[in-house]
Amino acid sequence: MIDWLRRADPDRPFLKAGDRVWTYAAALAEVEAAVASRSVEVRPRLTPKSAFEILAGIAGAGVVLLGPADKTAGEPSAGTGLSAGAEDPCEGAALVVLTSGTSGAPRGVRLTLRNLEAACRASAAHLGHDETDTWLLALPLSHVGGASILVRSAFTGGSVRMTARFDPPGFARALHGDATMASATPAMLRRVLDHDPGPYDGLRAVLVGGGPVPEGLLEEAWSAGLSALPTYGMTETFGQAATLRPGAPLSRRTHPLPGVELRIAADGRIAVKGEQVSPGYLGEPDRPSPWLTTNDLGEIDDDGAVKVLGRADAVIVTGGENVDPERVESEIIALPGVSDVVVTALPDETWGEVVVAVYAGEASADELRRALGRLPRHMIPTRWLSVDAVPRTPLGKPDRRAAKALAASLGSDDGPPPT
């Protein structure tokens, strides 16, 4: 990692935060000082200090980078965010990142330097970004989405424009400014376009991932001058493993990056293979197979591109029928009077599970039930909970566990049972 910083032009900007700029020479000095101190502590805020400490940990201090999750048995304290210097704390990994834990307990993903280098090479080859690019960073550094921007920019000798937090006006200003690359969740992109519909120019690509992309969003972004490319990845691949190929017709599919192989397992789940795939999880032996089978359902077309159909572990079974919560969410969010929604389930003695919609907006539950008449009856939520803010993770993903707990604790407006 230090070699990456040394090989870049020392006068080239590496990190930009507000009005401050750190050149590669200044960044190298910060990282070397942190490595020499053998004391590295990163919190999940977007600060230059945290950024340099992540790079220092990878460079040689030995790190455990934790996501925004509760402390669990056997894990380092989530209060510090990153621990360094302990005896083999990461089992030979350069970085350990916790999964989001939205559908189960978080797991520490071990990422080796080989994984990071492979991911950086693949991204640069697929997207064509290099030392002339400035990547806009507004994702949490405690998540692989934010950390990967920092690491891949250091690898290519590019620059990072860091914002203190995500806010639509600030993000839009940066897109109009010196940013040439950006990463955003669909919810972030939606809010930016609502604030400033453009036009934008000078951007090579905006990667859009972290959740289902609503109908019309990509087309609206392209009309505004934003080359929005759907991307698919995970903590285990250090971010993007597949992204719509630049220049390809706009669609909701993603092409595997160089060195990445994708296939569909017998149960319909996406499996991924390549040098950037983590060998395993903290406290567990290395994976015996080079293939990592994910919990994402998908299909691969004749062009080798993958389309994600939903999460296998999110499927709701009610009255013997399967319900994809993401499909239901996409129908509800398109209705008037709804600003946000997360669909989850609650246990039911008769039906096994019942579909629950936790939503924000002015529409009533009865209005929404009637408007969803085109859906099969078993997919229409039987319980509705109107809230001020829908539970989401720091990255903007639906937090189904939190939504389920909220619905169970507050009750909801029950409708007719599925038939």
Buried (B, 14 or more C-beta within 10 A) or exposed (E): BBEBBEEBEBEBBBBBBEEEEBBBBBBBBBBBEBBEEEEBBBBBEBBBEBBBBBBBBBBBBBBBBBBBBEEEEEBBEBEBBBBBEEEEBBBEBBBBBBBBBBBEEBBBBBBBBEBBBBBBBBBBEBBEBEEEBBBBBBBBBBBBBBBBBBBBBBBBBBBBBBBEEBBBEBBBEBBBEBBBBBBBBBBBBBBBBEEBBBEBEEBBBBBBBBBBBBEEBBEBBBEBBBBBBBBBBBBBBBBBBBBBBEEBEBEBBBBBBEBBBBBBBEEEBBBBBBBBBBBBBBEEEEBEEEBBBBBBBBEBEEEEBBBBBBBBBBBBEBBEBEBBBBBBBBBBBEBEEBEBBBBBBBEBEEBBBBBBBBBBBEBEBEBBBEBBEEBEBBBBBBBBBBBEEBBBBBBBBBBBBBBBEBBBEEEBBEBEBBE
